[in-house]
Amino acid sequence: MAATAEAPTRDGFDIWTTYQSILKDEEISTPLAAILALTELVQRSDAGTMFELVKALNDGAKVLNERTPNPISLNAGCELFIAFVTLFPHDSDSFSDLKKELVKQGQKYASEALTYRQKIARLTLEFIKDDSIILTHSYSRVVMKTLLCAHEKKRISVYVTEARPRGLGLRTYEELTAAGIPCTVVLDSAVSYVMNKVDFVLVGSEAVVESGGLINAVGSNQIAIIAKAANVPFYALAESYKFHRLFPLSQYDLPTHKPNILSFPLTATTTPYPTDSVSLDNQQVSTAEQNASTLTHSQTRYMTQEQIARNPDVDYTRPDLITLVFSDVGSLTPEGVSQYLVGMFAG
């Protein structure tokens, strides 16, 4: 893919480098990093009119989009900030003063947004009863904040999916166990098996879209389908900067869906499957540690990188499968999310 030309800025500003540097702070999510990088672009930009500034922001957003394998939540942040700049009242004495005010407001928003997870945790806590058994998926910072907050006041137990191929569920397990929360890792293929033991499902989000549907780590959709069939509430947690003006009708409408996803190889692979251990995101789980496994050491199999590359990272969950979305702006039905998005971008 050809590199996108970046808008002229002072001091040779590189928005991609700035964005990557911001992301080193683990408390800052992808949309916030995008907002802060665009804020820095405004500060460094030589634009002398609103037209030039918006073009520079769109060009910067395009650079970030093209260099990010999964740009969904990044696009939500870029979209929000550019809409804010476009709708911001232009009553400053000079355009230079206006840019300074935009930078100030962008930084202020990002600072306030760091409190959103705590707000969501407090809101969700009202729905968590004592002795609740919760199923969560993969790893989510807002879900972790909520579970740790709940643990301070109530007794909870958590099942977490392993979330292959990256195995991020194991990170959730480690952090919850370290905090003293009873936690068990569940095979992705055992979600149906465990569903009748849980009180509700709690997942994070990559984005919540215009329909009120959810984009999240792959596997979320099938968990929601099983939860619906079992009459188990399915709750999504999402900071409002992840609300995204996107309207997918199916999995294949997602920006992350590429021609190679779920494609068949042109020729059959002859590469033998590794058999020394099960690999999960650079973590090695020995055969002896596999729960109730009857496989011998030589029988263990895991996917090759080529096979993993043919699978999606995220999926789309329809709004009718979601009970509520907990956000910093309140607990919303999927229809409520749609209404909020309309108002958010209407000025």
C-alpha positions as CSV (number, residue, x, y, z in Angstrom):
1,M,0.0,0.0,0.0
2,A,1.4,3.4,-1.0
3,A,2.1,5.8,1.8
4,T,-0.4,8.6,2.3
5,A,1.0,12.2,2.1
6,E,0.7,14.0,5.4
7,A,-0.5,17.5,5.7
8,P,2.1,20.2,6.1
9,T,3.1,20.9,9.7
10,R,5.8,22.7,11.6
11,D,8.9,20.8,12.8
12,G,8.2,17.8,10.5
13,F,5.5,16.5,12.8
14,D,4.8,12.7,12.3
15,I,1.3,11.8,13.4
16,W,2.0,8.0,13.3
17,T,5.0,8.3,15.6
18,T,3.1,10.6,17.9
19,Y,0.2,8.2,18.0
20,Q,2.4,5.2,18.8
21,S,4.2,7.1,21.5
22,I,0.8,8.0,23.2
23,L,-0.3,4.4,23.1
24,K,2.6,3.4,25.3
25,D,0.5,4.6,28.2
26,E,-1.6,1.5,28.9
27,E,-4.4,3.6,30.4
28,I,-4.9,5.3,27.0
29,S,-7.1,3.4,24.6
30,T,-6.9,3.5,20.8
31,P,-9.6,6.2,20.2
32,L,-8.1,8.4,22.9
33,A,-4.6,8.1,21.4
34,A,-6.1,9.1,18.0
35,I,-7.8,12.1,19.6
36,L,-4.6,13.2,21.3
37,A,-2.5,12.7,18.1
38,L,-5.0,14.8,16.1
39,T,-4.9,17.4,18.9
40,E,-1.2,17.6,18.5
41,L,-1.6,17.9,14.8
42,V,-3.8,21.0,15.3
43,Q,-1.1,22.5,17.5
44,R,1.6,21.8,14.9
45,S,-0.4,22.6,11.8
46,D,0.3,25.5,9.5
47,A,-3.4,25.7,8.4
48,G,-4.7,29.2,8.2
49,T,-8.4,28.5,7.6
50,M,-10.9,26.0,8.9
51,F,-11.0,24.3,5.5
52,E,-7.3,23.7,5.6
53,L,-7.4,22.5,9.2
54,V,-10.2,20.0,8.6
55,K,-8.3,18.7,5.5
56,A,-5.2,18.3,7.6
57,L,-7.1,16.3,10.2
58,N,-8.8,14.1,7.6
59,D,-5.3,13.5,6.0
60,G,-3.9,12.6,9.4
61,A,-6.8,10.3,10.2
62,K,-6.2,8.6,6.9
63,V,-2.6,8.0,7.7
64,L,-3.5,6.4,11.1
65,N,-6.2,4.3,9.4
66,E,-4.0,2.9,6.7
67,R,-1.2,1.9,9.1
68,T,-3.5,0.2,11.6
69,P,-4.5,-3.4,11.0
70,N,-7.8,-3.0,13.0
71,P,-8.8,0.7,12.7
72,I,-12.4,0.4,13.9
73,S,-12.0,2.0,17.4
74,L,-9.3,4.4,16.0
75,N,-11.8,5.6,13.4
76,A,-14.4,6.2,16.1
77,G,-11.9,8.6,17.9
78,C,-10.9,10.4,14.7
79,E,-14.5,10.8,13.7
80,L,-15.5,12.2,17.1
81,F,-12.6,14.7,17.2
82,I,-13.1,15.9,13.6
83,A,-16.8,16.4,14.2
84,F,-16.0,18.4,17.3
85,V,-13.6,20.7,15.4
86,T,-16.2,21.2,12.6
87,L,-19.0,22.0,15.0
88,F,-16.9,24.1,17.4
89,P,-18.1,27.8,17.5
90,H,-15.7,30.0,15.6
91,D,-15.9,33.1,17.8
92,S,-12.2,33.6,18.5
93,D,-10.4,36.9,17.5
94,S,-8.1,35.0,15.2
95,F,-7.7,31.6,13.7
96,S,-4.5,31.1,15.7
97,D,-6.5,31.6,18.9
98,L,-9.2,29.2,17.6
99,K,-6.6,26.5,17.1
100,K,-5.2,27.1,20.7
101,E,-8.7,26.7,22.1
102,L,-9.3,23.5,20.1
103,V,-6.0,22.1,21.5
104,K,-7.1,23.0,25.0
105,Q,-10.5,21.4,24.6
106,G,-9.1,18.3,23.0
107,Q,-6.6,17.8,25.9
108,K,-9.3,18.5,28.4
109,Y,-11.6,15.9,26.8
110,A,-8.9,13.3,26.8
111,S,-8.2,14.0,30.5
112,E,-11.8,13.7,31.4
113,A,-12.2,10.5,29.3
114,L,-9.7,8.7,31.5
115,T,-12.4,8.8,34.2
116,Y,-15.0,7.1,32.0
117,R,-14.1,3.5,33.0
118,Q,-14.6,4.3,36.7
119,K,-18.0,5.9,35.9
120,I,-19.0,2.8,33.9
121,A,-17.8,0.6,36.8
122,R,-19.9,2.4,39.3
123,L,-23.0,2.3,37.0
124,T,-22.6,-1.4,36.3
125,L,-22.1,-2.2,40.0
126,E,-25.8,-1.5,40.6
127,F,-26.6,-4.5,38.3
128,I,-24.2,-6.9,40.0
129,K,-25.7,-8.8,42.9
130,D,-23.8,-10.5,45.7
131,D,-22.5,-14.0,44.8
132,S,-22.9,-13.2,41.1
133,I,-21.2,-15.6,38.6
134,I,-20.1,-13.7,35.6
135,L,-18.9,-14.8,32.1
136,T,-16.5,-12.4,30.3
137,H,-14.6,-12.7,27.1
138,S,-10.9,-12.0,26.2
139,Y,-9.4,-8.9,28.0
140,S,-11.0,-5.5,28.4
141,R,-9.7,-2.6,30.5
142,V,-13.2,-1.3,31.3
143,V,-14.4,-4.8,32.2
144,M,-11.4,-5.3,34.5
145,K,-12.1,-2.0,36.2
146,T,-15.7,-3.0,36.7
147,L,-14.9,-6.5,38.1
148,L,-12.2,-5.1,40.4
149,C,-14.6,-2.5,41.6
150,A,-17.3,-5.1,42.2
151,H,-14.9,-7.3,44.1
152,E,-14.3,-4.5,46.7
153,K,-18.0,-4.5,47.6
154,K,-19.5,-7.8,46.7
155,R,-18.7,-11.5,46.3
156,I,-18.3,-12.4,42.6
157,S,-16.8,-15.3,40.6
158,V,-15.8,-15.1,37.0
159,Y,-15.5,-17.4,34.1
160,V,-13.3,-16.0,31.3
161,T,-12.9,-17.5,27.8
162,E,-9.4,-18.2,26.7
163,A,-10.0,-16.1,23.5
164,R,-7.7,-17.8,21.1
165,P,-5.5,-17.3,19.2
166,R,-4.0,-14.5,21.3
167,G,-5.1,-16.0,24.5
168,L,-6.0,-12.7,26.1
169,G,-8.4,-14.4,28.4
170,L,-5.4,-15.8,30.3
171,R,-4.3,-12.2,31.1
172,T,-7.8,-11.6,32.5
173,Y,-7.5,-14.8,34.6
174,E,-4.0,-13.8,35.9
175,E,-5.1,-10.3,37.0
176,L,-8.4,-11.4,38.5
177,T,-6.7,-14.2,40.4
178,A,-4.0,-11.9,41.7
179,A,-6.8,-9.6,43.0
180,G,-8.3,-12.6,44.9
181,I,-11.3,-13.0,42.6
182,P,-12.3,-16.7,42.0
183,C,-11.7,-17.2,38.3
184,T,-11.7,-20.2,35.8
185,V,-10.6,-20.1,32.2
186,V,-13.2,-21.6,29.8
187,L,-12.4,-23.1,26.4
188,D,-13.9,-20.9,23.6
189,S,-15.7,-24.1,22.5
190,A,-17.2,-24.6,26.0
191,V,-19.2,-21.4,26.2
192,S,-22.5,-23.2,25.7
193,Y,-21.5,-25.7,28.4
194,V,-20.9,-23.0,31.0
195,M,-23.7,-20.6,30.1
196,N,-26.4,-22.1,32.4
197,K,-24.0,-21.6,35.4
198,V,-23.7,-17.8,34.9
199,D,-25.9,-14.9,35.9
200,F,-24.9,-12.6,33.1
201,V,-22.3,-12.0,30.4
202,L,-20.1,-8.9,30.6
203,V,-17.9,-7.9,27.6
204,G,-16.0,-4.8,26.5
205,S,-16.1,-3.2,23.1
206,E,-14.1,-2.1,20.1
207,A,-17.0,0.0,19.0
208,V,-20.7,0.4,19.4
209,V,-22.3,1.2,16.1
210,E,-25.3,3.2,14.8
211,S,-27.7,0.2,15.0
212,G,-26.8,-0.3,18.7
213,G,-24.8,-3.4,17.7
214,L,-21.4,-4.3,19.1
215,I,-18.0,-4.8,17.5
216,N,-15.7,-6.7,19.8
217,A,-13.1,-9.5,20.0
218,V,-14.0,-12.4,17.8
219,G,-16.2,-14.8,19.7
220,S,-18.4,-12.2,21.2
221,N,-21.2,-12.8,18.7
222,Q,-21.4,-16.5,19.4
223,I,-21.4,-15.8,23.1
224,A,-24.3,-13.4,22.7
225,I,-26.3,-15.9,20.6
226,I,-25.8,-18.6,23.2
227,A,-26.7,-16.2,26.0
228,K,-29.9,-15.2,24.2
229,A,-30.9,-18.8,23.7
230,A,-30.3,-19.5,27.4
231,N,-32.1,-16.3,28.5
232,V,-28.9,-14.9,30.1
233,P,-28.5,-11.1,30.1
234,F,-25.7,-9.9,27.8
235,Y,-24.2,-6.6,28.8
236,A,-21.6,-4.6,26.8
237,L,-19.4,-1.9,28.4
238,A,-18.3,1.0,26.2
239,E,-16.8,4.4,26.7
240,S,-18.8,7.0,24.7
241,Y,-15.7,7.7,22.5
242,K,-16.2,4.2,21.1
243,F,-19.6,5.1,19.7
244,H,-19.1,4.9,16.0
245,R,-21.1,6.0,13.0
246,L,-20.9,2.7,11.2
247,F,-23.8,0.5,10.1
248,P,-22.7,-3.0,9.4
249,L,-25.5,-5.4,8.3
250,S,-23.3,-8.5,8.7
251,Q,-19.8,-9.7,9.6
252,Y,-18.7,-9.0,6.1
253,D,-19.5,-5.3,6.2
254,L,-16.8,-4.7,8.9
255,P,-13.8,-2.6,7.8
256,T,-11.5,-5.4,9.1
257,H,-13.0,-8.0,6.7
258,K,-10.5,-8.6,4.0
259,P,-10.6,-11.1,1.0
260,N,-8.1,-13.5,2.8
261,I,-10.4,-13.9,5.8
262,L,-11.9,-17.4,5.8
263,S,-10.5,-18.0,2.3
264,F,-9.3,-21.3,1.2
265,P,-5.6,-21.8,0.4
266,L,-4.7,-22.2,-3.2
267,T,-2.6,-25.3,-2.4
268,A,-2.7,-27.6,0.6
269,T,-0.1,-26.8,3.2
270,T,2.5,-29.5,3.9
271,T,3.9,-27.7,6.9
272,P,3.6,-30.1,9.9
273,Y,1.7,-28.8,12.9
274,P,3.9,-28.0,15.9
275,T,3.4,-30.5,18.7
276,D,5.6,-29.4,21.6
277,S,3.0,-27.3,23.4
278,V,-0.1,-25.2,23.0
279,S,0.8,-21.6,22.2
280,L,-1.3,-18.7,23.3
281,D,0.1,-15.2,22.6
282,N,3.7,-16.2,23.3
283,Q,2.6,-18.1,26.4
284,Q,3.5,-21.8,26.5
285,V,1.0,-24.1,28.2
286,S,2.4,-27.5,28.7
287,T,0.5,-30.7,28.1
288,A,0.5,-31.5,31.8
289,E,-1.3,-28.2,32.4
290,Q,-4.1,-29.0,30.0
291,N,-7.3,-29.5,32.0
292,A,-8.4,-33.2,32.0
293,S,-6.6,-33.7,28.7
294,T,-6.1,-37.3,27.6
295,L,-3.8,-36.3,24.7
296,T,-0.2,-37.4,24.8
297,H,2.6,-34.8,24.3
298,S,3.0,-35.7,20.7
299,Q,-0.7,-35.4,19.9
300,T,-1.1,-31.7,20.9
301,R,-1.8,-29.4,17.9
302,Y,-2.2,-25.7,17.4
303,M,-2.8,-23.4,14.5
304,T,-0.1,-22.1,12.3
305,Q,0.4,-18.3,11.8
306,E,-0.9,-18.7,8.2
307,Q,-4.1,-20.4,9.5
308,I,-4.6,-17.7,12.2
309,A,-4.2,-15.0,9.5
310,R,-7.2,-16.4,7.7
311,N,-9.4,-15.7,10.7
312,P,-11.1,-12.5,11.9
313,D,-9.9,-10.5,15.0
314,V,-13.3,-9.0,15.7
315,D,-16.9,-9.8,15.0
316,Y,-20.3,-8.0,15.0
317,T,-23.1,-8.7,17.5
318,R,-26.6,-7.6,16.5
319,P,-28.5,-5.2,18.7
320,D,-31.3,-7.7,19.4
321,L,-28.7,-9.9,21.2
322,I,-27.6,-7.1,23.6
323,T,-29.5,-6.5,26.8
324,L,-27.9,-3.2,27.8
325,V,-24.9,-1.0,26.9
326,F,-23.2,0.6,30.0
327,S,-21.4,3.8,29.2
328,D,-20.2,6.9,30.8
329,V,-23.4,8.6,29.5
330,G,-25.6,6.1,31.2
331,S,-27.1,2.6,30.8
332,L,-28.6,2.5,27.3
333,T,-30.6,0.1,25.3
334,P,-29.3,-0.5,21.8
335,E,-32.0,1.8,20.5
336,G,-30.8,4.4,23.0
337,V,-27.3,4.2,21.6
338,S,-28.7,5.0,18.1
339,Q,-30.5,8.0,19.4
340,Y,-27.4,9.2,21.3
341,L,-25.2,8.9,18.2
342,V,-27.6,11.0,16.2
343,G,-27.5,13.7,18.9
344,M,-23.8,13.5,19.4
345,F,-23.0,14.3,15.7
346,A,-25.8,16.8,15.2
347,G,-24.1,19.4,17.3
